[in-house]
Amino acid sequence: MTELQILEGCKLNNISAQEVLYNKYNSKMLGVCYRYANNRADAEDMLQEGFIRIFSQLHQYRNEGSLEGWIRRVIVHTCINILKKNKKFSEYLDIAHAENMEARQASVYSMMQTKHIIECIRMLPLGYKTVLNLYAIEGFSHKEIASILEIEEGTSRSQYARAKIMLENILIKRGVIDQSFKKTKNTAAI
């Protein structure tokens, strides 16, 4: 089946087409969900909810941009909505953990491809982890994050800055990066 045939089949509620679409993207999207969830069961629930939403909203996909990108966006929004619905996200979550952290000046983002980094990201408090994922991995702007999470843009920026500091400390503590790791002075990305 071509992508167009799969899409048309899904729009007609064809179970075979839906299964093909699900099988094509479920493992990648489970990885996305896992970054927002506390455990695999929660990630699987988010994935299932996300695909229900994808199938019900597929008529809104206009073949502009990649289908995978559109699916990823729906999955991310589904994860955020689940977190908000369950009141598991708070704009002030665990800010106390950020006190007395020494800020360093290099970008941890350039190292985010490794398994150890992802594991360390999952150790962050939910608020930090969510903003870090949305900004550094998904590519949302702080303005978009503020809208999605219903927080102030400045809160998104501060959560991201604190997440980077905490992530760096975790990486140092776990030996993923060296204690002498120093950041560049360019903070424009924050």
N, C-alpha and C positions, 0 to 999 in steps of 0.2 A: 504494500500500500504506500502511495506517496503521501507526503504531509498534507496535501490538499484533500486527498481522499479520506485521510484520517479525520481531518477537521470537519469535513462535510458529514461523515458518518457520526461523529460525536454530536454535531448539531442536531442530527436526527435521532439522537439517543440510541444509536446502534451500539450494543454492548461490546461487540468485537472490536469496533473502532476505539471505544473508550478504553478497553483493555490494552490495545496496542499503544495508545497515548500514555496510559499510566505506566506500562512496562518500560517505555522509552525514557521517561523522566523521573520515575519514582526514586531511584537511588540517589540521583543528584539533589532532588528536592528534599529527601530525607536528611541529607547533609545540611541543607539550609535550615530545616526545622530543628535539627539537633543543636545548632548554634544558639537557638533561642530557648530551648527546653532544658529542664533540669535533668532529664533522664530519657532513655530510649522510648519508654512507653508514652511519655508526654509528646516526644517528637513524632511518634507514629500517629498519635491522635491528631496532632497539628497537620500532618501530611494528609490524613484521611479527610479532615475538614477542608483542607486546601483544595483537594481534588474534587470534592463535592462542589465547592465554589467555582472551580475552573469549569467543570462540566455545565454548571448552571449559567455561567457568564461567558461562555465561549463565543456566543453570538456578538460580544463586544470586541473581540479581537478582529482587527481590520487588516491583517496581513502587512502591517507597517512595523518594521523591526522584526527581530527574531521571535518565533513562537516560544522558544525556551526563555527568553528575556521576559516575555509577557507572563508566562507561567511562574517564573521566579518572583516577579512582582506580586502576583496574586498570593503566592505562598507566604511571602514576607508579610504582606498586609494581614493575612489570616493569622499568622503567628502573633503579630502585635495585637490584633483584636482579641485573641484568646487570652493573652497575658492581661490586657486591660479588663476583659470581662471577668476574669478570675481575680482581679485586683492584685496581681502578682507584680505589677510594675508601679513604681512610685518615682516621681521626679527627684525625690530626696533620698531614695534608697541608699543606705550605707554610706552616706557622705562622711560620716564620722570615721570610717576606715581610711579616708584620704588625709586626715589630719597628720601633720608631722612627716609627710612624705616629701623627700627631697626631689625636686624636679630636675631631670636631666634633659639635654637638648637634642637628642637624635630621634629619628623616626623609627619606631618599632614596626610600622606598617610594611617596610621593605622585607621583613623577615617572616611575614605571615603565611607563607606557603608550607611550612613544615608542620608535621604532625604534632610536635611538641608545642608549637605556638598555639595551635587550635586547642589542644588540651588545656593550656594555660588560660586561654580566653574563656573557656568554659568554667574556670575557677572564679572568675570575676563575679561580683554581686550583679544581680539581674539588671538593674538600671544601667550600670556601666557596660555590661556585656551587650545589652540591646543597642545602646547608642553606638558603641564601637562597631558592632556588626553592620548597623545601618549605614554609618558614615564611611568606615574604612573598607568594608568588604562589599556591601551592596551599592555604594556610591551615591547615596542620598545626600543632599545638602542639609546643613543644620536647619534651614528654614523648612524643608520638607519633613525632617525628623520632628521638629517642633509641632508641625501640623498633624502628623501621624500619631504622635504620642500625647498630643494635647498638653504640651508644655511650652515654656518660653524658649525662644531661640538661644538665649544666653545660657539657659539650663542645659540645653543639648551640648553647647560648646564646653561648658564646665564639666559635664559628665564625661565627655570624650577626653578632655585633658586629664581628668582624674583617672579615667580608665587606662590611659596610656601609662601614667605614672605607676599605677598599681600593677599593670601587666608587666612593666619593666622590672619591678621589684620581685614579682613572682618568677619571672624568667631568670633573674640573677640568683634567687634563692634555690631554684631547681637546677642551676648550672647550665641552662640553655644558652645564656650569654654571660660574658665575663664581667666581673665587678667593675672593670675599668671602662666598660662601654659608655661612651659619651655621645650625646645627641648633637646634631648641628644646631646652630642658633636660629635657623629658619623655622618660625612657628606660624607662618602664614597658612599652613594647612589646617590649623586648629580653628 
